Amino acid sequence: MRWTVKPKPSAEKIKELTSTLHVDEQIACLLIQRGIESYNQARQFFRPSLSDLHDPYLMKDMDKAVDRIEKAIKNKENIMIFGDYDVDGTTAVSLVSSYLKTYYPNVTTYIPDRYDEGYGISYKGIDYADDNGISLIIALDCGIKSIDHVEYANQKNIDFIICDHHRPGLILPNAIAVLDPKREDCSYPYDELCGCGVGFKLVQALAQNRNQTIDDLIPYLDLVATAIAADIVPMNGENRILAKFGLEVINSNPRPGIKALIQNLKKKVLTITDVVFIIAPRINAAGRIKHGNYAVELLTEFDLPQAEEFASQIEIFNADRKDLDKRITREALQQIEDSDEENTYTTVVYQEDWHKGVIGIVASRLIETHYKPTIVFTKSGDKLAASARSVKDFDIYDALEASSEHLEQYGGHMYAAGMTLKEENYTAFKNKFENVVKDSIHPDLRKPEISIDAEISLNNINDKFFRILKQFEPFGPKNMTPVFISKNIRDTGYAKTLGKDDEHLRLFIKQNNSEGFPAIGFSLANKMNTIENQKSFEAVYTIDENEWNGTVSLQLKLKDIQ
């Protein structure tokens, strides 16, 4: 692991913020690293308010989108809400459709079949709209590159409103409105919204048009928070506000579908991490294993017993997803071992019977073992489909763009993307992608990095310090859980290995005359010889709470030691 300590802010800045906020130097340092240097910025960070959300009409084409929807309602047109089959797409469809249905009945939803139609707007979906007298389609979390599909719809007199957050191409679809904060000509103040976030801004604009306030929209924020967590977008600006208030809804009064997913959990208060690892995978499992419609039905159902039925079906899909994920990861790792992939700059693997619904998860798993930009292919109809995942700070979307002469379709973000190609182009693409990455990746990015916020003494750690750190939540990109380094520490002689295969490390550490702290290092049992016989060592860790027999105490969660 590569340890990188973030630069310490200037002493002058630390002193000024310490004085302004009446916090200690360590807290001031952490805040400045997150771009918080004044009282007002700190107030917005520690006390986010829904009133700090931007006016939705600042987004390019928002007025056109609202006008077209109001016209459809006035003329009693049929409206279809179309969205991707992942968490971001299904939550967005659930949000916009359930909001519109509170005052207009002629609204239906459509999620494309992952296997039959693939990602994004589909011709089959447009034909369905045409067959059912639908004259307006609102596309969520997709559509920014669907030039031909929107033209096809225009020929059938079906209008499109695109709500997307992916990077646009050089040409925008010829839709009535294209809402995407990443548009070059869009001056919206925040461009890191997820697809459901863009859908929420549309709902916010519609609500303003009907003299509703932001308070009327709070019940929808459980969906927005779930999408923000699942899509791994930056946890700053509007995302942080929406995630914080959405988490409050999840913990106090979630919609029946989310309640059905979490009601058997032992945890009293869910964090954003719980949303990422408990709620999101289950919603995703519907589209991965069966169909994204199951997720929309779950999230828009207002009868709890019925929602529990949907949730129990989704639990089965999630169990199937886990089994597939394990098997395919095992087969992919074996494929890498049997080839010369060990010496490459990328991991690109293919097997025609791999389940399309889990190849994205498998790509992430492979990076845990082989830390490289990774693409996992499978057969999809007469083409190959793939999911790509990247390592920290490497833009895999740019690498795909540079290799795109071999691709049929591609789209995505810096860290995750999808693509299709003809089978005969697989080897040429694989070679081109390898060469592009080899020529462009910085050597440092080929080793996993632990980014460290600050060096502290164990004496700095106490209940008050931890209480302030808790107020940094919700955590996510651009506001990660603070990571600390402490030097010259020793185990007090109680170190032992834990776990089924003795793979984890449990110790009790001190630094000079400091108070002792329990510490847990998952998958760090191989470091036992570094700390035995009370040898001095350095540790990188986060601070956590441990509950045992009703007693809550602070513990250090080790990330690495040396």
C-alpha positions in Angstrom: 0.0 0.0 0.0 1.1 3.5 -0.8 0.7 5.9 2.1 0.1 9.5 1.1 -0.3 12.2 3.8 -2.3 15.2 2.6 -0.4 18.5 2.8 -1.0 20.3 6.1 -2.8 23.7 5.7 -0.9 26.8 6.6 -0.5 27.6 10.3 -2.1 30.9 9.7 -5.3 29.3 8.2 -5.5 26.8 11.0 -5.1 29.4 13.7 -7.8 31.6 12.1 -10.3 28.8 11.8 -9.5 27.5 15.3 -10.2 30.9 16.7 -13.4 31.5 14.6 -15.0 28.1 15.4 -13.5 27.4 18.9 -12.3 23.9 17.8 -8.9 22.3 18.2 -6.2 22.4 15.5 -6.9 18.8 14.3 -10.5 19.6 13.6 -9.6 22.9 11.9 -7.0 21.1 9.7 -9.6 18.5 8.6 -12.1 21.2 7.7 -9.7 23.2 5.7 -8.7 20.1 3.7 -12.4 19.9 2.8 -12.5 23.4 1.5 -14.1 24.9 4.7 -12.3 28.0 5.7 -14.9 30.4 7.1 -17.7 30.5 9.7 -20.4 30.5 7.0 -18.9 27.5 5.2 -18.6 25.6 8.5 -22.2 26.4 9.3 -23.3 25.0 6.0 -21.2 21.9 6.5 -22.2 21.2 10.1 -25.8 22.5 9.8 -26.9 21.8 6.2 -30.3 23.2 5.3 -32.7 22.4 2.6 -32.9 26.2 2.0 -29.3 26.0 0.7 -30.4 23.9 -2.3 -30.1 25.8 -5.6 -33.0 27.1 -7.6 -33.9 24.3 -10.0 -34.6 26.8 -12.8 -30.9 27.6 -12.9 -30.5 24.3 -14.8 -30.5 24.8 -18.6 -33.8 23.8 -20.2 -35.7 23.4 -16.9 -38.3 25.9 -17.9 -38.9 24.0 -21.2 -39.2 20.7 -19.3 -41.8 22.1 -16.8 -43.8 23.8 -19.6 -44.0 20.6 -21.6 -45.1 18.5 -18.6 -47.7 21.1 -17.6 -48.9 21.1 -21.3 -49.2 17.3 -21.2 -51.3 17.4 -18.0 -53.5 20.1 -19.4 -54.1 18.1 -22.6 -54.5 14.8 -20.7 -51.6 13.2 -22.5 -50.1 9.9 -21.4 -46.7 10.3 -19.9 -44.1 7.5 -19.6 -41.2 7.7 -17.0 -38.3 5.8 -18.5 -35.2 4.9 -16.4 -32.1 2.7 -16.2 -32.3 -0.6 -14.3 -29.8 0.2 -11.6 -30.3 1.9 -8.2 -29.9 5.4 -9.6 -32.4 4.8 -12.4 -35.0 2.9 -10.5 -35.1 5.4 -7.6 -35.3 8.2 -10.1 -38.3 6.6 -11.9 -39.9 5.9 -8.6 -39.5 9.5 -7.4 -40.7 11.3 -10.5 -43.6 8.9 -11.2 -44.9 8.8 -7.6 -44.7 12.6 -7.4 -46.6 13.2 -10.7 -49.2 10.6 -9.7 -50.1 12.7 -6.6 -52.0 15.0 -9.0 -52.1 13.4 -12.4 -53.2 9.8 -13.1 -52.0 9.2 -16.8 -48.4 8.2 -15.8 -46.7 4.9 -16.5 -43.2 3.7 -15.9 -40.8 1.7 -18.1 -37.5 0.1 -17.2 -35.6 -1.6 -20.0 -34.7 -5.3 -19.7 -31.0 -5.5 -19.1 -30.6 -8.6 -21.3 -33.2 -7.9 -24.1 -32.7 -4.1 -24.5 -29.5 -3.2 -22.7 -28.6 0.1 -21.1 -30.4 3.4 -21.9 -33.2 4.4 -24.1 -34.4 1.5 -26.2 -36.3 1.3 -29.5 -38.5 -1.3 -27.8 -39.4 1.2 -25.1 -40.3 3.8 -27.7 -42.4 1.3 -29.6 -44.2 0.5 -26.4 -45.0 4.2 -25.9 -46.2 4.4 -29.5 -48.5 1.3 -29.1 -50.0 2.8 -25.9 -50.7 6.3 -27.0 -47.9 7.9 -25.0 -46.8 11.2 -26.4 -44.2 12.3 -23.7 -41.3 10.3 -22.4 -39.2 11.6 -19.4 -35.9 9.7 -19.5 -34.0 9.5 -16.2 -30.3 8.5 -15.6 -29.9 7.9 -19.3 -30.4 9.4 -22.8 -27.7 12.1 -23.1 -26.1 10.2 -26.0 -29.4 8.7 -27.4 -29.4 10.9 -30.6 -30.8 8.2 -32.9 -33.4 7.0 -30.4 -34.8 10.5 -29.8 -35.0 11.1 -33.6 -36.9 7.8 -33.9 -39.3 9.0 -31.3 -39.7 12.4 -33.0 -40.8 10.6 -36.2 -43.5 8.9 -34.2 -44.6 12.3 -32.7 -43.3 11.3 -29.2 -41.5 14.0 -27.3 -38.6 13.4 -25.0 -37.4 15.2 -21.8 -33.9 13.9 -21.0 -32.7 14.0 -17.3 -29.2 12.7 -17.1 -25.9 13.3 -15.3 -23.5 11.4 -17.6 -21.0 13.2 -19.8 -22.6 14.5 -23.0 -21.1 13.9 -26.4 -20.5 16.6 -29.0 -24.1 16.6 -30.1 -27.1 16.6 -27.8 -30.3 14.7 -28.5 -33.0 16.7 -30.3 -35.3 16.5 -27.3 -37.8 19.1 -25.9 -35.5 19.6 -23.0 -32.1 18.2 -22.0 -31.4 18.5 -18.3 -27.8 17.6 -17.5 -25.6 19.8 -15.3 -22.6 18.5 -17.2 -23.7 20.2 -20.4 -21.0 22.7 -21.5 -23.7 25.4 -21.9 -25.4 24.7 -18.5 -24.4 27.2 -15.7 -26.1 25.3 -12.9 -23.9 25.8 -9.8 -23.4 22.1 -9.0 -22.6 19.4 -11.6 -22.1 16.3 -9.5 -25.8 15.3 -9.0 -26.7 11.7 -9.7 -29.5 10.8 -12.1 -32.1 10.7 -9.3 -30.7 14.0 -8.1 -31.5 15.5 -11.6 -34.9 13.9 -11.3 -35.4 15.6 -7.9 -34.5 19.0 -9.4 -37.2 18.5 -12.0 -39.7 17.6 -9.3 -38.6 20.6 -7.2 -39.2 22.9 -10.3 -42.7 21.3 -10.8 -43.5 21.7 -7.1 -42.4 25.4 -7.2 -44.7 25.9 -10.2 -47.6 24.5 -8.0 -46.7 26.7 -5.0 -45.4 23.8 -3.0 -42.4 24.2 -0.8 -39.3 22.1 -0.3 -40.9 20.7 2.9 -43.5 19.0 0.7 -40.8 17.0 -1.0 -39.0 15.7 2.1 -40.8 12.3 1.9 -39.0 11.7 -1.5 -35.5 12.2 -0.1 -35.1 8.6 1.1 -35.0 7.7 -2.6 -32.5 10.5 -3.4 -30.2 9.5 -0.5 -30.2 5.9 -1.6 -29.2 6.9 -5.2 -26.4 9.2 -4.0 -25.0 6.5 -1.8 -25.2 3.8 -4.5 -23.8 6.0 -7.3 -20.7 7.0 -5.3 -21.0 10.7 -6.3 -19.2 13.4 -4.4 -20.6 13.9 -0.9 -20.4 17.7 -1.0 -22.6 20.6 -2.1 -26.2 19.6 -2.8 -25.5 15.9 -2.6 -24.5 16.2 1.0 -27.6 18.2 1.9 -29.9 15.7 0.1 -28.1 12.7 1.6 -28.3 14.1 5.1 -32.0 14.8 5.0 -32.7 11.6 3.1 -30.9 9.6 5.8 -33.1 11.2 8.4 -36.2 10.0 6.4 -34.7 6.5 6.1 -34.2 6.4 9.9 -37.5 8.0 10.9 -40.2 7.5 8.3 -39.1 5.6 5.2 -41.5 4.6 2.4 -42.9 1.1 2.9 -40.5 -0.4 0.3 -37.4 0.8 2.1 -39.0 0.0 5.5 -39.6 -3.6 4.3 -35.9 -3.9 3.3 -34.5 -2.7 6.6 -37.1 -3.6 9.3 -35.3 -6.8 10.4 -31.9 -5.1 10.9 -30.6 -4.9 14.4 -29.0 -1.5 13.9 -31.1 1.3 15.3 -29.6 4.1 13.2 -28.4 3.5 9.6 -25.5 5.4 8.1 -24.7 6.1 4.5 -22.4 3.1 4.6 -25.4 0.9 5.5 -27.3 2.3 2.5 -24.4 1.4 0.3 -24.0 -2.1 1.6 -27.5 -3.1 2.7 -30.2 -1.2 0.8 -28.5 -0.4 -2.5 -27.4 -4.0 -3.4 -30.9 -5.3 -2.8 -32.5 -2.7 -5.1 -29.8 -3.4 -7.7 -30.4 -7.2 -7.5 -33.8 -6.8 -9.1 -32.3 -5.4 -12.4 -29.3 -7.7 -12.2 -31.1 -11.0 -11.8 -34.7 -10.5 -12.9 -36.0 -7.1 -13.9 -35.7 -3.5 -12.7 -39.5 -3.3 -12.6 -39.4 -5.2 -9.3 -37.4 -2.4 -7.7 -39.9 0.3 -9.0 -42.8 -1.7 -7.7 -41.1 -2.0 -4.3 -40.2 1.7 -4.1 -43.6 3.0 -5.2 -45.8 0.6 -3.1 -47.6 2.3 -0.2 -49.1 -0.9 1.3 -46.6 -2.3 3.8 -47.7 -6.0 3.5 -47.5 -5.8 -0.3 -44.1 -4.1 0.0 -42.9 -6.9 2.3 -43.9 -9.4 -0.5 -41.8 -7.5 -3.0 -38.9 -7.2 -0.5 -38.9 -11.0 0.1 -38.7 -11.6 -3.7 -35.8 -9.1 -3.9 -34.0 -10.9 -1.0 -34.1 -14.1 -3.2 -32.6 -12.2 -6.2 -29.9 -10.8 -3.9 -29.0 -14.2 -2.6 -28.7 -15.4 -6.3 -26.6 -12.4 -7.1 -24.2 -13.2 -4.3 -23.7 -16.8 -5.5 -23.1 -15.6 -9.1 -20.7 -12.9 -8.0 -18.6 -15.4 -6.1 -18.5 -18.0 -8.8 -17.7 -15.6 -11.7 -15.0 -13.8 -9.6 -13.4 -17.2 -8.9 -13.5 -18.1 -12.6 -12.1 -14.7 -13.7 -9.3 -14.9 -11.2 -8.4 -18.3 -12.5 -8.5 -17.0 -16.1 -6.0 -14.2 -15.1 -3.7 -16.7 -13.4 -3.7 -19.0 -16.4 -2.8 -16.2 -18.8 -0.1 -13.5 -18.8 -2.5 -10.9 -17.4 -0.3 -10.7 -14.3 2.2 -8.5 -16.2 -0.2 -6.1 -18.0 -1.4 -2.6 -17.1 -5.0 -3.6 -17.4 -7.3 -6.6 -16.7 -9.6 -7.5 -19.5 -11.4 -10.9 -19.2 -14.2 -12.6 -21.2 -16.4 -15.6 -20.9 -19.5 -16.0 -22.9 -21.7 -17.5 -20.1 -20.9 -15.0 -17.4 -24.1 -13.4 -16.1 -24.4 -9.8 -17.5 -26.1 -8.6 -14.3 -23.0 -9.1 -12.1 -20.0 -8.4 -14.3 -19.7 -4.8 -12.8 -19.4 -6.2 -9.3 -16.9 -8.8 -10.6 -14.8 -6.0 -12.1 -14.7 -4.3 -8.7 -13.7 -7.6 -7.0 -10.9 -8.1 -9.5 -9.4 -4.7 -8.7 -9.2 -5.8 -5.0 -6.8 -8.5 -6.1 -5.2 -7.1 -9.3 -5.1 -3.3 -8.9 -5.6 -2.2 -12.5 -8.3 -0.6 -14.7 -10.5 -3.6 -15.3 -13.1 -4.7 -17.9 -15.2 -7.8 -17.7 -17.0 -9.0 -20.9 -19.8 -11.5 -21.5 -21.9 -12.5 -24.5 -25.1 -10.5 -25.0 -27.1 -11.5 -28.1 -24.8 -11.3 -31.1 -22.4 -8.8 -29.4 -20.2 -8.7 -26.3 -21.2 -6.4 -23.4 -18.9 -5.3 -20.6 -18.6 -3.4 -17.4 -15.5 -1.3 -16.6 -14.1 -0.2 -13.3 -11.1 2.0 -12.6 -8.5 2.5 -9.9 -8.3 5.8 -7.9 -7.6 8.9 -10.0 -7.5 7.2 -13.4 -10.2 8.2 -15.9 -11.4 5.0 -17.5 -14.0 6.9 -19.6 -11.1 8.8 -21.3 -9.3 5.5 -22.0 -12.5 4.0 -23.6 -12.9 7.2 -25.7 -9.3 6.7 -27.0 -10.1 3.1 -27.9 -13.6 3.7 -29.2 -12.9 2.8 -32.9 -13.4 -0.8 -31.8 -16.6 -0.2 -29.8 -20.2 -0.1 -30.9 -21.4 1.8 -27.8 -20.0 3.1 -24.6 -20.9 5.5 -21.8 -20.2 6.2 -18.1 -18.0 8.1 -15.7 -14.4 8.4 -14.6 -14.5 5.3 -12.5 -17.3 3.1 -14.0 -18.5 2.6 -17.6 -20.3 0.1 -19.8 -19.8 -0.8 -23.5 -20.7 -3.2 -26.3 -18.6 -4.4 -29.3 -18.6 -7.0 -32.0 -17.0 -10.2 -31.0 -14.4 -10.0 -33.8 -13.2 -6.7 -32.4 -12.6 -8.0 -28.9 -8.8 -8.7 -29.3 -8.2 -5.5 -31.2 -10.0 -3.5 -28.5 -8.2 -5.3 -25.7 -4.8 -4.5 -27.2 -5.7 -0.9 -27.9 -7.1 -0.4 -24.4 -3.9 -1.9 -22.8 -1.7 0.4 -24.8 -3.8 3.5 -24.1 -3.6 2.8 -20.3 0.1 1.9 -20.5 0.9 5.2 -22.1 -1.3 7.3 -19.9 -1.4 5.9 -16.4 1.0 7.5 -13.8 3.2 4.9 -12.1 1.9 5.9 -8.7 -1.7 5.0 -9.7 -0.7 1.3 -10.1 -0.4 0.9 -6.4 -3.4 1.2 -4.1 -3.2 4.4 -2.0 -4.2 5.2 1.5 -4.8 8.9 1.7 -4.1 10.1 5.2 -5.6 13.3 6.5 -3.3 14.0 9.4 -0.8 12.7 11.9 -2.2 12.8 15.5 -1.3 11.5 18.9 -3.4 8.9 20.6 -3.8 11.5 23.4 -5.9 13.6 20.9 -8.5 10.8 20.7 -11.4 11.2 23.2 -15.2 11.3 23.2 -15.4 15.0 22.3 -13.1 14.6 19.4 -15.1 11.6 18.1 -18.4 13.5 18.6 -17.2 16.3 16.3 -15.9 13.7 13.7 -19.4 12.2 13.7 -20.8 15.5 12.6 -18.7 15.3 9.4 -21.1 12.6 8.2 -22.5 11.6 5.8 -19.2 10.4 4.3 -18.4 9.8 0.7 -16.1 11.0 -2.1 -14.7 14.5 -1.4 -15.7 14.0 2.3 -14.3 10.7 3.2 -14.1 9.3 6.7 -11.0 11.0 8.3 -7.9 8.8 8.2 -5.1 9.3 10.7 -1.5 8.2 11.2 0.2 7.7 14.6 3.8 6.8 15.0 5.9 5.1 17.7 3.0 3.0 19.0 3.2 -0.4 20.6 0.9 -3.3 21.2 0.6 -4.0 25.0 1.1 -7.7 24.5 -2.5 -8.8 23.9 -2.4 -9.1 20.0 -4.2 -12.1 18.6 -5.7 -13.2 15.3 -9.4 -13.6 14.7 -11.8 -14.9 12.1 -12.7 -18.2 10.6 -9.2 -18.4 8.9 -7.4 -16.2 11.5 -7.1 -13.5 8.9 -7.9 -10.5 11.2 -5.8 -8.9 13.8 -6.9 -7.7 17.2 -4.6 -5.6 19.5 -4.5 -3.1 22.3 -2.2 -0.3 21.6 -0.5 2.6 23.5 1.8 5.5 22.5 4.3 6.5 25.2 2.1 7.2 28.2 -1.2 7.6 26.4 -4.4 5.9 27.3 -4.7 2.5 25.6 -7.1 1.8 22.7 -8.4 -1.5 21.3 -7.7 -1.8 17.6 -9.0 -4.1 14.9 -7.3 -4.8 11.6 -9.4 -6.7 9.0 -7.2 -8.9 6.8 -4.1 -7.7 8.6 -3.1 -10.9 10.4 -0.1 -11.1 8.1 1.3 -8.1 10.0 1.6 -9.9 13.3 5.4 -10.1 13.1 5.5 -6.2 12.7 3.9 -5.7 16.1 4.9 -8.7 18.2 7.3 -8.4 21.2 6.1 -4.8 21.7 8.0 -3.5 18.7 7.4 0.1 17.7 5.3 0.6 14.6 3.3 3.2 12.7 -0.4 2.7 12.1 -3.0 4.2 9.7 -6.6 4.0 10.9 -10.0 5.5 11.3 -11.8 6.0 14.6 -14.9 4.0 15.2 -17.2 2.8 18.0 -17.4 -0.7 19.2 -20.5 -2.0 21.1 -20.0 -5.0 23.3 -22.5 -6.3 25.9 -24.3 -3.0 25.9 -21.1 -0.9 26.4 -20.0 1.5 23.7 -16.3 2.4 23.5 -13.9 4.0 21.0 -11.7 1.7 18.9 -9.2 2.2 16.1 -10.0 0.5 12.7 -6.6 -0.2 11.2 -6.1 0.2 7.5 -2.4 -0.7 7.5 0.6 -0.9 9.7 4.4 -0.8 9.1 
